[in-house]
Amino acid sequence: MDQFKTRGDNAEVIVIGGGAAGCSAAIYLARQGRRVVLLEGREDRPPQLSDLHSGEVLSPGSQLELRRLGLDTSQPATGDPLRGWKLQEWDVVRQRWPGGRETVDRLPKGVFFWQINRGHFYKTLRQLARSEGVEVREGVRVINLLLDRDGVCRGVVARDSGGVTYECTAPVTIDASGRNSVVLARLGLRRPEEKFRRAAYLLFFRELAHPPEPGVWQQYWLPRGTTLRGSFLAPALYRFSFEISLAERGRWLEKSGRLPAHELFLKILAEELPGAAKSFREAARLPHLLAFAPVGFQVAQITHDGLLMTGDAAGYLDPSTGQGLEFALRSGRLAARSVGEAFTRNEFKRAAFDRYLREREAEVQPIVRRLRLFLGASQSERLLNTIGTIAPVRRAVLRELIKTRPAIVD
Ligand SMILES: Cc1cc2nc3c(=O)[nH]c(=O)nc-3n(C[C@H](O)[C@H](O)[C@H](O)COP(=O)(O)OP(=O)(O)OC[C@H]3O[C@@H](n4cnc5c(N)ncnc54)[C@H](O)[C@@H]3O)c2cc1C
């Protein structure tokens, strides 16, 4: 096997990104005895409220993955967003359908979704990775791939927080750097999901006239596929996610001119959900607001010579069912299995990672297909209202969406 050097070290696998997919892949590989270097662009910093970003919900499937990974999930929710990663649990879904009907359903007994602080959660995953022997370098941003003359990936070019640029080489690189992956850009792999081109905004509130209650997930289905989802994170801390098709957003912007995201949100609510608009207008909001557009995209090719893409860097659809972290954790584990096999054979060409493609197709893609079907259906107000009206159908759809698919095991 070729010997590759990473600034004086001898790494076998480079993982780009210390999020859910990257930590999952790195931990499983370290457990196989592989020397793994994980490069995370963000610097370690003291906890702050802006650690709350997209993806604050952990599905039952993600919880299972975390237990499989060996993370201590038994701790009760702290309710303190600065101190723990697990904030709240909910098992009640309160929905308002496009026709105005309101329904309340409880998830099957013992099934909960968890609200988390994402920044804290990722920090905890990186600590676990370190304790398993992964060399985690924070504040190191990958800026390019190292491709040889034949297009084989030999590692990455990275820049540390001091502005020093260096090359980091290894036989295998796993890209787990999420939706804004530098690899997707460099290799031109991103393919927008034309049918589901949506924008998403995340807003956090301190005070609200009618805040979501603890243990309850609020879901508003507004006209033309727009959705608003809200939940209680901690006392005096509420998260709302607002999603709208790009076509619909374009229609609003044409009508209203350029508006800051929060103003656009208020304007749309004033028309589509007038009962709640006043409460949001007068609410005390945290200054940070996150905007994503377009949310969904596919990736043209996820295995390459010496390179695999995992998590969002391998494609993402929509946050509707709160399962992006689950897909990321699962695909990281599957990538690690395939890379482990490649090392046993000492073979790192694209074909060596076929196992990853097969297992991802068998384990992750059926859940994505279910979500795609649901998203397509949710674009029809008539269908939504029918689901909203017939309780057994509504509960069956809910059960189907949250059903935990087993992992592929040896
Ligand atoms: C609006 C919105 C709401 C969502 N809500 C949920 C939800 O409630 N529940 C859920 O499960 N999912 C949700 N998702 C999806 C979820 O956020 C993603 O699917 C998940 O974060 C993917 O994990 P990942 O590890 O692939 O990528 P990420 O979580 O994006 O992690 C990537 C990591 O790579 C690092 N990185 C990036 N670029 C570089 C670089 N060049 N060099 C080094 N490091 C780099 C980043 O700092 C980050 O730590 C939501 C998505 C959106 C858009």
PDBQT file of the ligand as one rigid body, heavy atoms in Angstrom, charges set to zero:
ROOT
HETATM    1  C1  LIG A 501     -34.127  24.184   7.514  1.00  0.00    +0.000 C 
HETATM    2  C2  LIG A 501     -33.645  22.810   7.844  1.00  0.00    +0.000 A 
HETATM    3  C3  LIG A 501     -34.144  22.167   8.965  1.00  0.00    +0.000 A 
HETATM    4  C4  LIG A 501     -33.727  20.878   9.264  1.00  0.00    +0.000 A 
HETATM    5  N1  LIG A 501     -34.257  20.265  10.355  1.00  0.00    +0.000 NA
HETATM    6  C5  LIG A 501     -33.860  18.998  10.651  1.00  0.00    +0.000 A 
HETATM    7  C6  LIG A 501     -34.358  18.344  11.808  1.00  0.00    +0.000 A 
HETATM    8  O1  LIG A 501     -35.131  18.909  12.575  1.00  0.00    +0.000 OA
HETATM    9  N2  LIG A 501     -33.918  17.077  12.069  1.00  0.00    +0.000 N 
HETATM   10  C7  LIG A 501     -33.039  16.434  11.247  1.00  0.00    +0.000 A 
HETATM   11  O2  LIG A 501     -32.695  15.277  11.516  1.00  0.00    +0.000 OA
HETATM   12  N3  LIG A 501     -32.532  17.046  10.160  1.00  0.00    +0.000 NA
HETATM   13  C8  LIG A 501     -32.920  18.301   9.842  1.00  0.00    +0.000 A 
HETATM   14  N4  LIG A 501     -32.401  18.930   8.763  1.00  0.00    +0.000 N 
HETATM   15  C9  LIG A 501     -31.396  18.228   7.961  1.00  0.00    +0.000 C 
HETATM   16  C10 LIG A 501     -30.085  18.136   8.676  1.00  0.00    +0.000 C 
HETATM   17  O3  LIG A 501     -29.706  19.434   9.080  1.00  0.00    +0.000 OA
HETATM   18  C11 LIG A 501     -29.016  17.541   7.749  1.00  0.00    +0.000 C 
HETATM   19  O4  LIG A 501     -29.518  16.465   7.027  1.00  0.00    +0.000 OA
HETATM   20  C12 LIG A 501     -27.806  17.058   8.582  1.00  0.00    +0.000 C 
HETATM   21  O5  LIG A 501     -27.262  18.158   9.257  1.00  0.00    +0.000 OA
HETATM   22  C13 LIG A 501     -26.750  16.422   7.694  1.00  0.00    +0.000 C 
HETATM   23  O6  LIG A 501     -25.639  16.109   8.483  1.00  0.00    +0.000 OA
HETATM   24  P1  LIG A 501     -24.181  16.100   7.845  1.00  0.00    +0.000 P 
HETATM   25  O7  LIG A 501     -23.277  15.557   8.889  1.00  0.00    +0.000 OA
HETATM   26  O8  LIG A 501     -24.224  15.451   6.511  1.00  0.00    +0.000 OA
HETATM   27  O9  LIG A 501     -23.869  17.624   7.536  1.00  0.00    +0.000 OA
HETATM   28  P2  LIG A 501     -23.785  18.869   8.519  1.00  0.00    +0.000 P 
HETATM   29  O10 LIG A 501     -24.671  18.707   9.670  1.00  0.00    +0.000 OA
HETATM   30  O11 LIG A 501     -23.985  20.060   7.644  1.00  0.00    +0.000 OA
HETATM   31  O12 LIG A 501     -22.288  18.844   9.041  1.00  0.00    +0.000 OA
HETATM   32  C14 LIG A 501     -21.229  19.203   8.189  1.00  0.00    +0.000 C 
HETATM   33  C15 LIG A 501     -20.033  19.581   9.033  1.00  0.00    +0.000 C 
HETATM   34  O13 LIG A 501     -18.956  19.846   8.149  1.00  0.00    +0.000 OA
HETATM   35  C16 LIG A 501     -18.314  21.066   8.519  1.00  0.00    +0.000 C 
HETATM   36  N5  LIG A 501     -17.756  21.637   7.277  1.00  0.00    +0.000 N 
HETATM   37  C17 LIG A 501     -18.431  22.194   6.251  1.00  0.00    +0.000 A 
HETATM   38  N6  LIG A 501     -17.585  22.554   5.268  1.00  0.00    +0.000 NA
HETATM   39  C18 LIG A 501     -16.353  22.214   5.705  1.00  0.00    +0.000 A 
HETATM   40  C19 LIG A 501     -15.053  22.333   5.140  1.00  0.00    +0.000 A 
HETATM   41  N7  LIG A 501     -14.872  22.848   3.919  1.00  0.00    +0.000 N 
HETATM   42  N8  LIG A 501     -14.005  21.877   5.853  1.00  0.00    +0.000 NA
HETATM   43  C20 LIG A 501     -14.166  21.325   7.088  1.00  0.00    +0.000 A 
HETATM   44  N9  LIG A 501     -15.371  21.203   7.670  1.00  0.00    +0.000 NA
HETATM   45  C21 LIG A 501     -16.451  21.623   6.978  1.00  0.00    +0.000 A 
HETATM   46  C22 LIG A 501     -19.430  21.907   9.111  1.00  0.00    +0.000 C 
HETATM   47  O14 LIG A 501     -18.908  22.906   9.984  1.00  0.00    +0.000 OA
HETATM   48  C23 LIG A 501     -20.246  20.842   9.853  1.00  0.00    +0.000 C 
HETATM   49  O15 LIG A 501     -19.796  20.635  11.161  1.00  0.00    +0.000 OA
HETATM   50  C24 LIG A 501     -32.795  20.240   8.437  1.00  0.00    +0.000 A 
HETATM   51  C25 LIG A 501     -32.273  20.871   7.311  1.00  0.00    +0.000 A 
HETATM   52  C26 LIG A 501     -32.696  22.159   7.003  1.00  0.00    +0.000 A 
HETATM   53  C27 LIG A 501     -32.153  22.832   5.781  1.00  0.00    +0.000 C 
ENDROOT
TORSDOF 0
